[in-house]
Amino acid sequence: MVLRSIQGGVTADYAYEVHELGESSARVTLVANCQITGLWWSLVSPLLRVAVRLSDGKQLRLFKAMVEEG
């Protein structure tokens, strides 16, 4: 599953993959791919990378909690 977020000159694709490990367990991976356009976004891209990591780092934990709650 891929979710796309577009904010100004930043496009982020979040690709989730679910791999079954058995009858009652699975492994979920998340790869975030961000594309930037424009001079302003190019200048702030190092800060943007840190901000994305901090704000999105909890996504897999939240996804797991949502699935387990049913």
N, C-alpha and C positions, 0 to 999 in steps of 0.2 A: 504494500500500500504506500502510495506517495502523496504527501500533503504539500501543497505549495503556498507560500506566504510571500506577498509582494508589498513592500513598504518603501515608497519613494524609489530610490535607485537600487534597492536591494531586493533580490529574488532568492528565496531560500526554499530548497526542496528537501523534505524530510522523508527518507525512504525507510520504512519499517519492513523487516522480514521476519516471519515466524517459521521456526523449524521444530517440528514435533520430535520429542526425545523419547516418547513412550506414550502409554495410555493416558497418563494424567499430568504430563509435564511438557514444556516447550521452552525453547530459547528464542528470545526476541532480540534482534539487532537493529540499531538505528544508525543511519549514515546521513549527516546533514551536508548538503552541498549549497554553498552560497555564491551567487554571482552579483557583482556590483558594477554599476555604470555611473559615469559622471566623475568629475574632478573631486568634488567634495567627498563623496563616498570613498574614493581612492585614497584620499588623505587620511580619513579616519578609520580605514579598514583594520589596522592593528587593534584599535580600541573596540571596534565593532566585533571582531573575532572573540575578544575576551568577554564582552557583554553577552554575546550569544551563548558562549560556553557556560557562563554563570546562570543565565536565565533558563536555558534549555537542558542543562545537565540533569535535571530531575525528571525528565519526561518518561524515561523507562520505568522508574519507580512508580510514578503516577499511573502509567499504563497498566503495570502489574496489579496495583491496588484496585483499579477499576475492573479488570478482568476477574480477579479473585472475589470481588464483591458480587459479581454476577449481574 
